[in-house]
Amino acid sequence: MSLLRQTVRPVLRIASRRAAPIAVRFNATVAAPAESAPVDPKISAIVDQISTLTLLETSALVTELKQRLNISDIALPAAGAAPAAQAAPVEEEVKEVVEEKTIFSIKLESFDAKSKPKIIKEVKAMLGLSLVESKKFVESAPKVLKENVAKEDADKIKATLEGLGAKVSLE
């Protein structure tokens, strides 16, 4: 007996016992193992890579694909619920919510040659490096000083370094 008959017969038996008609949905994507089409090796490789991702990485992948392919989220109606009839079409204003960044990376862009010793001392105190390491760090500008810093702290550090003669950016 075919897979289709094994699936449909029990449903039809139950439906014939009920007074109300029942809807039967056939899922066309499920095929018998003998009927499966060959899969492109490129697609197979992508599926293998995706299957190794963690849940958080998969979520990030979905978000990135939605952004790149310009796919909007769609709210699907609940199963069995009829969609509500609309009296008249209402135009909704789309308001973009601009999320204000709260976590920053502080990047030392450049500095004045005269204020180099002051900046080296400040970087030494801020990062807990030795004097030699601090000097190498400052001389290798542009370079990220700190990552994942709260907005208030980032503003304070930026103001301090700019007061000493450095050019700092928040990313």
Secondary structure, DSSP 8 states (H G I E B T S, - for coil): --HHHHHHHHHHHHHHHSSS-------TT---GGG-----HHHHHHHHHHHT--HHHHHHHHHHHHHHTT--------TT------SS--------------EEEEEEEEE-STTHHHHHHHHHHHHT--HHHHHHHHHT-SEEEEEEEEHHHHHHHHHHHHHHTEEEEE-
